[in-house]
Amino acid sequence: MRMYIRYAERKRWKVDMIDANYSSVNGVKDATLQIQGDRVYSRLKFESGVHRVQRVPQTETQGRIHTSAISVVVLPEAEDIDIQVAEKEISIDTFCSSGPGGQSVNTTYSAVRITHLPTGLIVSCQDEKSQIKNRQKALKVLKARLYEIERQKREAELSATRKGMIGSGDRSEKIRTYNFPQDRVTDHRIGLTVHNLPSIMDGNLDVIIEPAIAHFQAEKLREAVEAK
């Protein structure tokens, strides 16, 4: 986590800690960062995947190397969901407002019932004496319910995307290895190995990120040419 925070600071990006859970030995179990700035996603999107760390912990008395796996997920910030309801998508009925026991409290057809035809959602409003105000309120409620449906849909898609990015979290799916005893970092996707691990952990990641970007851009271009 610190490596990415330092990288963001070097890029003059804004970093906010959204959430973090710490272990009993001052480690980080999981964390969520929000990073804002110029080309943040385009530079970090290839960091998604399983990162393997090989090191000798301070608590290790026999010098054995321990291996751990860390899942990194990089996602663009979701834009605000703008719910648009077209007139052709709704059916509007008016009726007399009713009070307790079904008695009519208004002799005019001021109450409004809106049916959203694509989803079958039905919203009614009879709070106001004005049909126009009841319609406005009913539309707000309808949009709120449609927003909730869209939010749940996005969460499901996001969950599927996240699983696709990190796989099962198994070490065999690793994209990169940080080997502290050998002072090296290897990106297995592009066959790149660099040394000076302390510098990389201090946020000097461009020596890995830029070759990765170049590799995947070239790969995408090749696929586009082959598809023609």
C-alpha positions in Angstrom: 0.0 0.0 0.0 2.8 2.4 0.9 4.4 1.7 -2.4 1.4 3.0 -4.3 0.9 6.0 -2.0 4.5 7.0 -2.5 4.1 6.6 -6.3 0.9 8.8 -6.2 2.8 11.4 -4.2 5.6 11.4 -6.8 2.9 12.0 -9.5 1.3 14.7 -7.4 -1.9 12.8 -7.3 -4.4 13.1 -4.4 -4.7 10.0 -2.2 -7.5 9.4 0.2 -7.7 6.4 2.5 -11.3 5.1 2.2 -11.0 2.0 4.4 -8.3 -0.1 5.9 -8.1 -3.2 8.2 -4.9 -3.9 10.1 -3.5 -7.1 11.4 -2.3 -7.7 15.0 1.4 -7.4 13.8 1.0 -3.9 12.3 0.4 -5.2 8.8 -2.5 -4.3 6.5 -5.1 -7.0 5.8 -6.9 -5.0 3.2 -7.3 -1.3 2.2 -9.2 0.8 -0.2 -7.6 3.9 -1.7 -9.1 6.7 -3.8 -6.5 8.2 -6.1 -7.3 11.3 -8.2 -5.1 13.1 -10.7 -3.9 13.2 -14.3 -4.1 9.8 -16.1 -4.4 7.8 -12.8 -6.3 4.9 -14.2 -4.4 4.7 -17.5 -1.1 4.3 -15.5 -2.3 2.0 -12.8 -4.8 -0.3 -14.5 -2.2 -2.9 -15.3 -1.4 -3.2 -11.6 -4.5 -5.4 -11.1 -3.7 -9.0 -10.3 -1.9 -11.1 -7.7 1.5 -9.8 -6.4 3.8 -12.3 -4.7 6.1 -11.2 -2.0 9.1 -13.3 -0.9 11.0 -12.1 2.2 12.4 -13.1 5.5 10.2 -11.7 8.3 11.7 -10.1 11.3 10.1 -12.9 13.5 11.9 -15.6 11.4 14.8 -17.0 13.5 16.1 -19.5 11.0 16.3 -17.2 8.0 13.6 -19.0 6.0 12.0 -17.2 3.1 8.2 -16.7 3.5 6.0 -16.2 0.5 2.7 -14.3 0.6 0.2 -13.2 -2.0 -1.5 -9.8 -2.3 -4.4 -9.1 -4.6 -4.5 -5.7 -6.2 -7.6 -4.3 -7.9 -7.6 -1.1 -9.9 -11.0 0.3 -11.0 -12.1 3.6 -12.5 -14.3 5.7 -10.2 -17.9 5.1 -11.1 -19.7 8.1 -12.6 -22.9 9.4 -11.1 -25.8 7.4 -12.4 -28.1 9.7 -14.3 -31.6 8.2 -14.4 -33.6 9.3 -17.4 -37.2 8.3 -17.7 -38.7 8.8 -21.1 -42.4 9.6 -21.5 -42.9 6.5 -23.7 -41.6 4.3 -20.9 -44.3 5.3 -18.4 -48.0 5.0 -18.0 -49.7 7.7 -15.8 -53.1 7.2 -14.3 -55.0 9.7 -12.1 -57.5 9.0 -9.4 -59.3 10.6 -6.5 -57.2 10.7 -3.3 -58.6 8.3 -0.6 -58.4 8.6 3.2 -58.9 6.0 6.0 -61.4 3.4 5.1 -61.2 4.2 1.4 -63.2 7.4 1.8 -62.6 10.0 -0.8 -60.8 13.1 0.5 -60.6 14.9 -2.8 -63.2 15.2 -5.4 -60.7 16.0 -8.1 -58.4 13.5 -9.8 -55.2 14.8 -8.1 -53.6 11.4 -7.1 -51.1 10.0 -9.5 -50.1 6.4 -10.3 -47.0 5.9 -12.5 -46.1 2.5 -14.0 -42.7 2.1 -15.4 -43.4 -0.2 -18.4 -39.9 -1.7 -18.9 -39.6 -2.9 -15.3 -43.2 -3.0 -14.1 -42.5 -0.8 -11.2 -45.6 1.1 -9.9 -45.4 4.3 -7.8 -48.4 6.2 -6.5 -48.6 9.6 -4.8 -51.5 11.4 -3.3 -49.9 13.6 -0.7 -50.6 16.9 -2.5 -53.8 18.5 -3.6 -52.1 19.3 -6.9 -51.9 16.6 -9.5 -48.7 18.3 -10.9 -47.0 18.1 -7.5 -48.1 14.5 -7.0 -46.7 13.6 -10.4 -43.3 15.3 -9.6 -43.1 13.4 -6.3 -44.0 10.1 -7.9 -41.4 10.6 -10.6 -38.8 11.2 -7.9 -39.7 8.0 -6.1 -39.7 6.1 -9.4 -36.2 7.4 -10.2 -34.9 6.5 -6.8 -36.1 3.0 -7.2 -34.7 2.7 -10.7 -31.4 4.1 -9.3 -31.4 1.3 -6.7 -31.9 -1.3 -9.4 -29.1 0.2 -11.4 -26.8 0.4 -8.4 -27.4 -3.3 -7.6 -26.7 -4.2 -11.2 -23.4 -2.2 -11.2 -22.3 -3.8 -8.0 -22.9 -7.3 -9.6 -20.9 -6.2 -12.7 -18.2 -4.7 -10.5 -18.0 -7.9 -8.5 -17.6 -10.0 -11.7 -15.0 -7.6 -13.0 -13.1 -7.8 -9.7 -13.1 -11.6 -9.7 -11.9 -11.5 -13.3 -9.0 -9.2 -12.4 -7.7 -11.1 -9.4 -8.8 -14.6 -10.3 -9.0 -16.9 -7.3 -6.1 -15.2 -5.6 -4.0 -18.3 -6.1 -0.2 -17.7 -6.2 0.0 -19.5 -9.6 -1.9 -16.6 -11.1 0.7 -14.1 -10.0 1.6 -11.1 -12.2 4.6 -9.9 -10.3 7.1 -11.2 -7.7 8.9 -9.0 -5.1 12.0 -11.0 -3.9 13.6 -9.1 -1.0 16.6 -11.5 -0.5 17.6 -11.2 -4.1 16.7 -7.5 -4.3 14.6 -7.9 -7.5 11.1 -7.4 -8.9 9.9 -9.6 -11.8 6.9 -8.9 -13.9 5.9 -12.3 -15.2 3.5 -11.0 -17.9 6.2 -9.1 -19.8 9.3 -11.0 -18.7 10.9 -8.0 -17.0 13.2 -8.1 -14.0 14.6 -5.0 -12.3 16.7 -4.6 -9.2 17.0 -2.0 -6.4 13.8 -3.1 -4.6 14.0 -0.4 -1.8 13.7 2.3 -4.5 10.7 0.5 -6.1 9.0 0.1 -2.7 9.5 3.8 -2.2 7.3 4.5 -5.2 9.7 4.5 -8.1 7.4 2.3 -10.1 7.8 3.8 -13.6 10.6 1.4 -14.4 7.9 -1.3 -14.3 4.7 0.5 -15.2 6.0 2.2 -18.4 7.3 -1.1 -19.9 4.0 -2.8 -19.0 1.9 0.0 -20.6 4.0 -0.2 -23.8 3.7 -4.0 -23.8 -0.1 -4.1 -23.5 -0.6 -1.2 -25.9 1.5 -3.0 -28.5 -0.5 -6.2 -27.8 -3.8 -4.4 -28.2 -2.6 -2.8 -31.5 -1.5 -6.2 -32.8 -4.9 -7.7 -32.0 -6.6 -4.9 -33.8 -4.5 -5.4 -36.9 -5.1 -9.2 -36.8 -8.9 -8.6 -36.5 -9.0 -6.7 -39.7 
